[in-house]
Every structure is written in C-alpha cells, then in structure tokens.
Amino acid sequence: MRPVRFGVAVAALVGASVLLLPVSAAADAINDLLAAFSVPAPQEVHARSAPLRQNRTALVPFETAPFPYDGHVAGTDEPFLNVEEDGRRGHKTPFGRLYWEDETYSDRRVLLHIPKGFNVKKPSVMIVYFHGHGATLRRDVLRRQRLPAQITASGVNAVLVAPQLAVNAADSSAGKFWEPGAFGRFVAEAAQKLAELHGDRRSVRTFAAMPIVLVAYSGGYLPAASCAIQGGVAHRVRGVILLDALYGEIGKFASWIARNRSAFLVSTYLGSTEDKNAELGRVLADNAVAFDTALQPRLEPGSVTIFRSGSDEVVDHRHLVTNAWVENPVADLLRRLRQYRR
C-alpha cells in the first residue's frame, strides 16, 4: 500500500512536508539488525545524510498496528469481537455501544513525522501519541490537533509515531497493545518505517535505539498504560504525558512511577479528570513520592508533575491539545526536554 498523500492545505499546516513512499526492504535482514540492539540506548549514528531540509510526513500501514485485533479484552476471557451478525463481526463496549470491525477496528495505518532539521547524529526522542475518542489520524491528529506541526515547532530532535486506534469511536480499547511485548514489536517496525521515510537506511539504528515518550490525550490513557507497563521496552520509555487523560488505570500509572524513578510523568487536567488526578496525588503521597503542582522549566528524570491546564471556562477538553495553559501545549512540553534540542 502507498501512504496517503495530503493536500496543499495540510502541507501548509505542517510546513513544507514531503510525503514519501515507503521503500521496500528485506524485513528479515532488518529484524536481524534490530535484534543486535536488544538493550537500546541513545546513540549517534554516522549516516550519510545531513539534517533534513524538509518535513517528512506519511500515513503508513503497519503489520504490528493495534488493529485489527482478534484477541481477548484485557484481564478477561471475553473475546474482543463479541458480536457477529450477517457475516460481520463487531465489539460491544461495556457502555453498550456497538462498533463493527470493518468500520472501526481495521485501520492499520500509523502517522509518521520527521521534522525539518532532524539530525540522526544528535540525541533524539520518539514521541508515541495515542489519540482520544472520536478521532482519525488525518482529520484530527494531523489537521485539528496539529501534532506534526507541534513537533516541528518545538525545536526538539524528535519524531512522531501515532497509531490509529478505534476509528471515530468512543472506545479506548488498546487492541494488540494489550498483549505483553506487542508495543516493543510495534516500535521495532516503526524504526524500519522511519528509516525508509528518512531516506538513509542506516538511520534504522538511531530509530531502533531512541528513548520514547508516551503522550496520551483523553481516551488514549488505556493503550498508554498498557504500553508503559507491559510493552516490553520499559528501558526505553523515559516519560509519560497525560493530557486530561487520567480517566482510570491509576494503579498502573502509580506503579510505573514507582518502578521507573529515572523517567518523568506529567498529568494535566480539567474538571473531567480532576478527581482522578487528586487520587493519583494521594497514592503518590502515601508512598512518599514527591510531585510538583506546576510545570518546571525542565522535565527532569524522576520528576512527577500534576497540574491544572486552566479554568474550564477558558480551556475546553476538545481543544486541549492545541489550547491549554499555552497554545500548542505539546510543543511547550517538548521544549522542556532540553537535552534533545535540534
């Protein structure tokens, strides 16, 4: 499959993006190469290419994408696809909503973005973004939430990897990311696809070793929690950012904080998740884990920050990703990762 090419209006939004076709590669050889880096660490790679002259953005199908998914709901023996009617299979959520597999759980595409000026020779970070309910990658993550544009504007030597979750649905299901180690396989494939998009095959070593920051908005909290706890790449996950997303999994996030004192967590909230964030604060306090209630100039290893995005009269949940305590809050947070400046 070819990646989707976006129109002029979208290109203007994210900068002079170049949408490249994935280059076919010898998958077995690349997997052997990735296996040699079983304990990845940030490193410089002497690739042939100079810093990128243009943004590179593409929608690319992944074999390891969270959907389609034919397993069980996490922690149960119930099949995820629990409805069958006239040859179609679907998932009925705990809230009674019915979504069909062919409409909601069959899109295996991932939005990839490498910003202008990205340099494989400098320390870099992979931002994995989990969108919320009622979203598609092109309409919402690219255009409305402007994640590629925010990555570019941040000045950080970062790449974006944003998988499509349930398509345009009120469902936080994690799909394959519920399975232990599945997220590790996903980011291994992301290294291959990013190297193809970048244009220098040798850059796969950089992408396969990058530290990872998980960013979840709203209903994206569920796959974020699964990937942080059982994704199989805990040594690479250097931070978790929750954007009005702490609707649950408090125990998992608290456990992740306790077990990963060299990583950071930021949770910002509005009224919808205020009580859950207060609960997380109590759990941390009971376990003698200090946290800030205001953003600091740097996101330091081991830091925890829980803070309000603004008043509900000024900041609304739907637009939080682009308008919160500042405009383009994702870019603002990434700028606080000063060790990864371009």
N, C-alpha and C positions, 0 to 999 in steps of 0.2 A: 504493500500500500504506500501511496505517496502522502506526505504530510499536507495538511490543508494550507493553502496559500491565502493570506489575508489581504484585504483591500487596502487602498491608499489611505483611507481614514484611519484604519487601525495602525498602519505603519507610521502615520504621523503621530499617533498617540504614544507609541513605544519608542519612537526615534526612527532613524533610517534602518529599519530591521531588514535583514537578509534572511529569507526563509529558504533553507537549503533542503534538498532531498537527502534522506539517509543513504549512505553509501553501503552497499552490501559488503559483509566482512566474513571471514572464516570464524564462525562462532566458537568452534572447538578450540582453535588456537588462542582466541582472546580469553576464553574461560581458563585455559591453562595459565595464561599470563596473570589473570586475576588471582588464581589460587596461590601464586607465589607471594602474594601480599595478604596473607591471612590475618595479619595484625597490622592494618594500615595505620600510617601516621602522616601528618602533614609533611610534604617534601617538595623540593623544587625539581623540575624536570627540564633538561636542556633540549627542548623541542626546536624544530626548525623555524617555527613561526614567531613573528613579533606580536606585540599586543594587538588585539583585534581592532580593525579600523571601523567596523560597523557592528551594530547589534545583530545577533543571530537568534531567531525565534522560530519554533516549529511545533506543530502537533504531530506526535509520532506514536504509532501503535506499539505496545509492549506485550511480550508474552507473559510477563510477571505482573501485569497490572492487577489491581484489586478485584476487578470484574472483567469477565464473567466469573461467577463463583458457584460451585456446586457442592459445597461442604455443609457443615452444621453451624448453627448460631453458637457463638462463643459461650462456653460453660454449660451447654445443654446437649441433649441427644436429638434435638429437633432439627430437621433439615431446613436450610435457609430457604430453599424454594419449596414452600409448604402448601402451594395451591396449584392444581392442574385443571384446566378447563378447555375443551375443544382443541387439544393439542398444544396449548400454550401453558407455560409454567410461570408462576409468579411468587411473590413474597408478600404475606400479610404481616404488617408490623404489629407490635404489641398494642398500638393505638387503633388498630382496626383498618388502617389504610392498606389497600391492595395495589401493588405495583407489578407490572409484567416484566419478565426477564428481557424480552426483546426490545422493550422501550426504555427500561430503566437500568438494567444491570448487564448490558452487553458492550458498552463502550470501553475499549481497552486503550484509548489514547491518553497521552501524557503531554502536558505543555512544558517545553524546554526553552530556556532563555539563557544566552550568554551575552553579557553586556559589552558594548564598545569599550575598548581599553583593557578587557580582561587579559591577564598575563599569567600563563602557566608556570612561569619562573618565580612567581611571588606566592606567599601564603594565601590560601583561598579557602572558601567555605561553600558547602552545598546547602541551599535553603529548600527544604521539602515542605510544600504548602498543602494543607488539607482544607478544602473549601467547605462552606456550610451547606445548609439545606437549600433546595430550590435553585441549584446552580449548574451551569455548564462552563466548560473551560473557556471557550471563545467569547461568549456573551458576558460572562461575569468575571472570571479570573483575569482575563486579558483586557477586556474593554471597561467593565464597570469598576472593578477593584484595582485595576492597573498594576498588578503585581510585577510584570516585566518592566514597566516604566519606573516603578519604585526601586527595583533592584538596580537599574541603570543610574537613577538619580542619586542613589545612596553613596556612590563613590567607592563602594566595597568590592573587593575582588571575589565576587560571589556568582554562583549560577543558580537558576531556579529549576526545580523539578516539581511539577504539580500534577498528580494523577487525577483522572476523572473518577469520582465516587458515584453514588447513586445520581442518575441524571435527572435534574429538575424535580427532585423529590424531597419530601420531608422525612428523610431517613438517614441516620448516622452510621449505618452498617459499614463495617470495615472490610468485608469480603475476605480475600486471601490474606489480608494483613492480620486477621485473627489467628492465622496459623503460625506457630513458632518458626522463626527463621525466614519467613516469607519476605519481610521487609529487606533483609540482607540480600536476598536474591534480586529484589527489585532494584536496589541501589547499585548492585553489580551490573545489571543490564543498563541502568542509567549511565554508568561510566562508559559503556560501549557507545550508546547513542549520543552522548555528549561529545565524545571524541570524533564521531562522524560529523556532527554538526559543526564542531570547531574547525575541522579540516586537517588536523595533524593527528594521524593515528597514534603516534607515540604519546600524545596527551592523555590517553586512557589511563596511564599510570597516575597522573595527577588526580583525575576524577575518581579513580578507584580508591584513593587514599584520603580524600578530602574529609575533614571534620564536617559534621552535619548539625544543622539547627532545624528543629521541627517547629513549624508555625501552623497553628490551628485557629480557624475562625468559627465561632458558633458551634454548629453540629459536628465540625471536624475534630472535636475533642476525643471522640471514641477511637477512630483509627490512630490518632496521635498517641493515645495512651497505650494501645496495643503495640505500636512500633517502638515506643520508648522502652517498654517492659520486656517484650519477647521478640523483638525484631531481629536479634542475632548480631547487631552491630553496636552494642552498648558502648564499646570503647571508642567509637567514633562520634556518638551523639554528645555534643558539647553544650547544647541548650535546648530549652522548650519555651515557646512563646504562645500564650493563650490569649486570644483576642475576644473577650466576652464569651468565652468558650467553656468555662468550668461548670457544665451542667451535670456532671457526675464524674465517676472514677476518681474521687478524692483520695481514696486509699492507695490507688495505683500511683498517682502523681506524688503523694507524700512519700511512698516507699521509694520511688525513683529518686527523689531529692535526697533521702537519707542514704541511699546506696551510691550516689554519684556526687560526692562533695566537690569534685573538680568541675562540675557542669553548673550552668545557671538556669533559673526559671523566672520568667516574667508572666504574671497573670494580671491583665487589666480587665475591668468590669464596668457594667452599667447595672441598672436595677434588676435585670433579669437573672444575673448570676451573683448578685451582691451577697446573698446568704451563703451560697456555696463557697465563695472566696473567704468569707468570715470563718466558716467551718474549717477550711484548709489552714487559715492562720492559727486557729485554736489547736489543731492537730500538731502543727509545727512547734508552737509554743510548748505544748505538753511534752514534746520530745527535744526540747532545748535547741531548736533550730531557729536562729535569728533571721529576721526578714525586714526589708525596708517597705515603707508605705509611700514612697515617692521615687521616681526614677533618678538614678545617679548618672553622672557624666559617662561612665564606662560600665558595660556589662561584664563584671569580673567573674572569673571561675569561682564557683561555690556560692554565688550570691543568689538570693531569692527576693523578688520584688512583687508585691501585691498592691495595686493602686487603682483608684477610680479614674476612668477615662475622662470624666466630665459630668456635668449635670444632665439628667435625662431630657431636660428641656432644650438643651443646646446640642447634645450629641445623641444620635439615634442609632439603634443597633444595626439597621440595614446598611448604613453608610460608614460604619465604624472603621472599616479597613482603609478608607480614604480620608475620613474626617473624624478625628478623636481629640486628644489633647493638643494635637497639631494636625495640619494637613499632611497626608501621606505618612501615617504613623509607622508603617513597616520600614520605610526608608529611614525614619528617625531612629528607630531601634537598631537598625543595622549600622548606622553611623557610630553607634556606641561600641561596636566591635572594632576598635581602632587597630587591632593587630592585623586586620585583613584589608586595610586600605589599598586601593589600586595604585 
